[in-house]
Amino acid sequence: TGNFTASNQNKATNIGKMMMAMILGISIKYYVLSIMY
């Protein structure tokens, strides 16, 4: 059961990192667009 929980936590942190990267990328894109226009 220990390995199972560890892998689940790994998946959760990976999804969290992906979401953070997406949010960061979107906010950076809008920031750059607002500077350009």
N, C-alpha and C positions, 0 to 999 in steps of 0.2 A: 504493500500500500504506500510505502514511503516514496518509491520511485514514481508511482502513479501520480501522487500529489505534486512531486517535483516537476514532472513533465507538464502537468496542467498549469502550474505557476509559470513555467517557461513560455507556454503558449500565450497565457494572459499577458505577460510582459512583452512578448513579441507583438501582439495585437496592439497593446498600448503604445509601443514605440512607433508602429506603423501609423497609428492615428495621430500621434504627436507630430510625426514627420509630415503627414498630409496637411494638418492644421498649420504647421509652420510654413510649408511650401505655399499654401493658399494665401496666408497672410503676407508673406514676402512678395508674392506675385501682385497682390493688390497694392502693397506699399510701393513697389516699383512702378506700377501703372499710374498711381496717384502722383508720383514724382514726374513721370514723363508727360502727363497731360495736365 
